[in-house]
Amino acid sequence: MTSLSYQSSESATETCVLLGLAVVSAVLGVAADTVFADAAVFPLVTRGEWGQFEGWYPWPGVYPARSFFLALASLLFVAAIWPLGGGGPATVTEGAAGAAGGWRQLRLLVLWAVVGIALLFLAIFLERPKLFGEMSLDDGPVETASAVMLFAASAILATGAFKTLHSVRGPNRLLRLGCGAMALFLFFVGMEEISWGQRLFGFATPRGFAANDQAEFNLHNFNTSFLNACYYSLGFVFFILLPFLKDRLEGLAKVEVLAFFIPSRFVLFASAIGIAYAWARWSELVFQMSFFLTFFILAAYTWHFRMTDSTFVLPAVFLTFTLTQAAIILYGENLTYHWEVNEYREFFIPLSFLIYAIEMSAKFRSRARPA
């Protein structure tokens, strides 16, 4: 008993030290331009709507000191949290919605499909950057698919909330309210994505909305940069950080409501590649921290499953994630527009919500009891 207490105390001390060093590294990364006179290695070029040069962003380039310390902070954070996890499921595709063989195979197919989509986008970006940009235009395939996936995820969550959870034991009212709120949120985001049908139905922009960035009938273009950063941060926290913490912190997984709503490790893997779509805003804290944390989380899982998983899907996710971000940073100046990378990032977030909604529907069925 004494030995066990000593080991627990020693482990807690080590975790606290690593988390403290992570905080210090993050602060140094944020203040690198002042503390280390950090300068850009190379600038990130931005181009206008028709490909013309528009000048430099206020945050140009890749700053080595900032990137180093933010990467170090991410590594230390993952190293501190990882040992706290228990045994957990033994396979990559096993998750919270049941361990049946059919579900494992479906998850495996979903992960390979996500890798295939990402590699297709990467090939188009490298070989035909103009097409890569055109696909991201308003009402193009990327934006349309994003809206469709948001509406589909909203419908799945709403259906599960109001047709299945009526027979769930426990805090069923809270679960219904949570699922209903998420369904409404996704419906709202989907409608914002298509400007509430303005281009579809051809109605004029109301006077009160004429001042937004695109003079369209939506709210998010009144402060596009800030709201996009919030949306991307939400995607990272919900699909990457929270599943990782639930997987490694046993206490979090024991809270029924949180465990029900937080995505599984499988959703984390399916969502990771979308984090790699950052270019002109690469040096901002939100984008670099989300990339580096995702990088080291994926690296930890890839190493953890190296001997037990024979599908090679997780190394494929990790390599595709890394190659995508590297290619965008190195060849971003070939972009036709300066914002199309954001549209692809916004494609993967709805895809993650759709996969999450399908997983939630399986949870609904597994928790259902006769009324």
N, C-alpha and C positions, 0 to 999 in steps of 0.2 A: 504494500500500500504506500509506504514511504517512497519507494522508487517511482511508482506511478505518479504520485503527487509532484515529485521532483521533475519528472519528464514533462508533466503538464505545465508546470511553472516555467520550465526552460523553454518549451514551445511557445508559450504566451509571450515571454520576453523576446524571443527571436522574431515573432510576428510583429510586435510593437516596434522593434528596432527597424525592421524592413519597411514598415509603413511610414515610420518617421523619416527614413532616408528617401522614400518615395515622395513625400511631401516636400522635402528640401530640394530634391531634384526638379520637381515640377515648378517650384518657385524660381529656381535658377533658370529653368527653361523660359518661363514667362518674362523674366528680367534679363535675358541674355544680351539683348541689344545694349542695355545700360552697363551691366556688369562686365561683359566680355567684348564690348564694341562689336557685336556680331554683325556681319555684313553678308549680303546675298551672294551665293556662289554663282548663280546665273538668274536673270530675271525671267518672269513668266509673261510672255507676250499676250496681249489681248487683241482681238480683232472684232470689228463691227459686224453688223447684220449681213453685209454683203462682202465680208472678208477684208475690208480695209483696216489698216493699222489704226488703233485708237490710243496708243500710249500705254504707260505703265499703270498698274494698279497701285493704290496707296500702300499695299503690303507685298511688294514684288519679291519674287525669288524664293530660293530655298536657303534658309539660314542654318549653317552647320551646328553652331553651339546650341541654338534653340532645339533643333531636331534631336541632337544627342541627349540633352538632359530630359526632354520629354519622353524619348524612347527609354532612357534609363529609369525614369519614374514609372513608366508602364511595366517594365520588366520587374522592378522591385515589388510593385503592387501585386502582380500575378504570382510572383514567388512567395509573397507573404500569405496570400489567400489559398493557394493551391494545397498546401499540406493540411489544411483544416478539413478537407473533404473526406467523406467516408468511402466505403467500397463502391456503392452505386451500381447501376446497370453495367454489364460487362461488355456490351457491344456499342458501336457507334450509333446505330439506328434505333436502339431501344430507348424508350422515353416514357413519359408520364401517362400516355393514353392507352396503355396496354402493351403486352409483350408478345402478342400472338405473331406467329410466323408471317401471316399475310400482311400485318401492319409493318413488320420489319422490312419486308420486301418492297412494300409501297414507299416507305421512307427512303430506302436505298435508291429506288427509281427517281424519286423527287430530287434527291441530292445530285444524282448524275444529270438530271434534266437542267437543274440550275447551273451546274458546271458547263454543260453544253451551250446554254443560252449565253453565259458570260464569255465563253471562248468565241462564239459567233460574233458577239459585239466587239470583242478585242480584235478579231481578224478584220472586220469591217473598218474599225478605227485605224488600223495600221495600213491596210491596203487601199481603202477608199474613204478617206476622211470627209470628203464632201458628202457622200451618201450617209455617213455616220451623223453628220449635222442635219441633213434633210430629214432623216428618220425621226428626229427629235422635235420638229416644228409643230406648231399648233395643229391639232387634228390629225397628226401623223400617227404612224403605228405605235410608237413608244408612248406618247401621251394617251392615245385611245386605249391601249392595253392597260395602262395604269389606272384610268378611270373605271374600266370594266372590272378589274380585279378589286378595286375598292368597293364598288357596288356589290360584287359577288360576296366579298367577305362580310359586308354589312348585312346582307340578306341571310347568310349562314348563321351569324351570331344572333340576329333577331329571331330567326326560326328556332334556334336552340334555346334561347331565353324564354320564349313564350309558349313553346309547344312541348318541351321536354322537362325543363327544370321545375315544373309544377309538382312533379312527383319525387323530387330530390330531397333526401333527408338532410337535416342540418340547416345552416343559414341560407335557405333557398331564396328568401326575398332579397338578400344582399347579392347573391349570385345573379339573380334575374336583373336586378338594377344595374349591376356592373356590366353584364353582357349587353343590356339594352343601351346603356350609355356609350359603350364602345361601338355598337351598331350605328347609333346616331352620329357619333364622331366621324366614323368612316364614310357614312353617307354625305355628311357635310364636306369632308375633304374631297370626295369624288365630285360633288357638284362644283366646288371651287376649281377643281382641275379642268372642268369643261365650261367654266365661267357661267354656271347655272343655265347652260343650254343656249347662251347668247348666239354663238356661231351656228348652232344647229337650227335654231328657230329664226335667226336673223333680226332680232329686235335691237333697237338703238341703245347705246349706253346712257343710263340716266344721268342727269346733270351732276348729281352728287358723287358719281363714280368716275367722272371724266378726268379727275386729277390723279388717278393712280398711274403706276408706271406704264401700263399698256392700254390705258383708257378703256378697260373692259369692266364688265359687271361681275366683279369679284372683290373680296376683301384682302386677300393675301398680297396683292400687288401694290397696296398702299405703302407697305414697308417690306418689300420682297426679300432683301438681304437678311434682315433680322428674323422674319418669320420662317424663311427657309432654314436658317441655322437652328431655330427652335425645333422644326420638324425633323431635321437630320439628327439632332441631339436626342429627341424622343425615340427615333428609330434605333439609335445605338443603345441607349439605356434600356429600352424595353426588350429588344431582340438579342442583344449581346451581353450587356453587363448584368442585368437581373438574372437571366438563366445561368450565367456563370456563377453568380453568388449563391443562387438557390442550390446549384449542384455541389458547391464546395462548403456551404455553411449549413450544417444540419439543422440548426434552430430555425432558420428561415423556411426550410422545406416542411417543417412541422406545423407551421401556421396555415390552417386549412384554406382560408380564403386566398392568401398570397400564393400558396402552392397551386391552387386551382387556376389562377389567372396568369401567373408568370409562365412564359413559354418554356418548353422543354429544351434539353440540350440539342435535340434534333433540329428544332427551329433556329437555334443559334447557328448551327452549321449551315443551314439553308439560307440564312440572312447575311452571313459574313461578307460575301463577295461584294455586295452593294456598298459596303463601307469604303471600298477602294476607289470609288469614283470621286476624286477631288483633284483639282488642278489650280485654277487661278486663286483659290482661297486656301491652298495647301498649308501656308504658314500660320493660319489662324489656329488658336488653341483647340477649338472644338474639333476641327478636322484632323489635326495631328494626333491629339490624344485618342480620338476614336480609332484612328488607323493603328497606332502603335499598340493600344490595349488589345484590339482585335487580333493583331499579328501575334502577340505573345500568348494570348488565350488559345488561338488555333495551334500555335507551335506546341504548347503544353499538351493539348489533347492529342495531337498527332503523335507525339512521342509516347504518351501514355498508352495509346492503343496500338503501338507498332507491332506488338507480339500477338495480340488477340484478335485483330481484325484483318481479314484477308481480301476485303473488297477494294482496297486502295482508294476509296472514295474520299476519305479525309485528307490524305496527302494531295489528292487532286484539287480539293477545295482550297487548301492552303497555298499550293503553287499557283493556282489561277488567281486567287486573291492578290498574292504578291506580284505576279507578272502584270496584272491589270494596273495596279497603282504605279509600278515602275514605268510601264509603257506610257501612261498618261502624263507622268511627270517629265519623261525624257522627250516625248514627241507631241506634247500639248500645243506647241506653236503651230502645228499643222491643222489645228481645228479650224473649221470654217467660221464658226461663231465662238464666242467666249463662254457661252452658258450651256451648251448641249450636254456637257458632262453631268451637270446638275439634273437634267431631265432623265438621264440614265440611272442616276442614283435614286431619283424619285420613282423610277420603274421598279427597282428592286424592293423599295419599302412597301408598296402595295402587294407585290408578290409575297413578301414576308407575311403581311397581314392575311393574305388569302390562305397560305399554308397554316398559319396560326389558327385561323377560323376553322379549317378542316380538322385540325387537331382538337380544337375545343368541341367540335361536334362529336368526336369520338369520346371525349370526356363526359359529355352530356349522356350519351348512351350507356357508358359504363357505370355512371352514378345513379341512373334511373331506378326507381323502385315502384312496385305496384301501388297505386293511389289507395 
